[in-house]
C-alpha cells in the first residue's frame, strides 16, 4: 500500500497506535500491535466499512468533521492533523478559529484517567470528545448532530433548535443561576479570543435572538472563566447521584476538560461504580 496516500497514511498511523494508548486492553489474539479497524471506527464515530474504504482508497474525500474525528482518534499532532486534511483535499483549520483538536499529550492524560467520567469541550462549549464512562453516566451523545453537541444550546435552547441534549437524563446543578452566568461569561471571553470564528459568532447571534435568558446574561457584560460545582444526576438505573463536576482549562487551546467524581467512601461513589458497570443505558422515547 502506498503510504503517501490518504488511505496508506491512515493505516500507518493506525498501526503505530497501541491499544493501551487509547485505554483498550491489548488482548491475546492480536496479530499486530496497532489498533484494529473496528477500534479506530469506534473511537472516531464512523463505520468500520468507511474506515475500510478510506484505507483501500475507495473513499478519498472525508468531510472536515470526519477528518477531525480521525485526527483525534489517531492522536495526531497538529502538523499531522493538517497533513491529513490536505491529503483529503481539505484546508486545515485556520488560526483564529476555535480549536477542537486534542493534543497527543492531553489525549494520553485523558486515557490514563481510566474509568473516571470525562469529556472535552471546545472554547465554544461544543462537546468534541468523551469516554465510555461519560456515556455510561450521562448517556451516549453520539446521536446528537456534532454541531448541536453544545452545552450552551442545551442550557439555553432556542426555538430553531432540534432539541439538542447532551445528557440523556436530568442533570440538576446546585446553583443553576451561577452556572448559567459562568457559561455565558466564558463564552463572551471566547468571542474575543477567537474573533475570526464565524461559527462562534453565529452561535452567539442565534442565542441572542432565540433565548431571552441568554440575552439578559450576555447584556450584563461579565467576562470570566468557568469552573463547576456539584450536580445531581438522575440516572435511570441507579437513582440520583450527587457528584463533583470540575473543569480544567488548557491555556493554549482553551479546551475544557470536564470531570465527574464522587466523594470517597460515599454512597454516591458506590452508585457511580454501579452506573459504570451498567454501561450505556438506552434513551427512553420522548
Beta strands, then each sheet from edge to edge (+ up, - down):
strand 1: 118-121
strand 2: 127-130
strand 3: 171-173
strand 4: 230-235
strand 5: 239-249
strand 6: 256-261
sheet 1: 2+ 1- 6+ 5- 4+ 3-
end
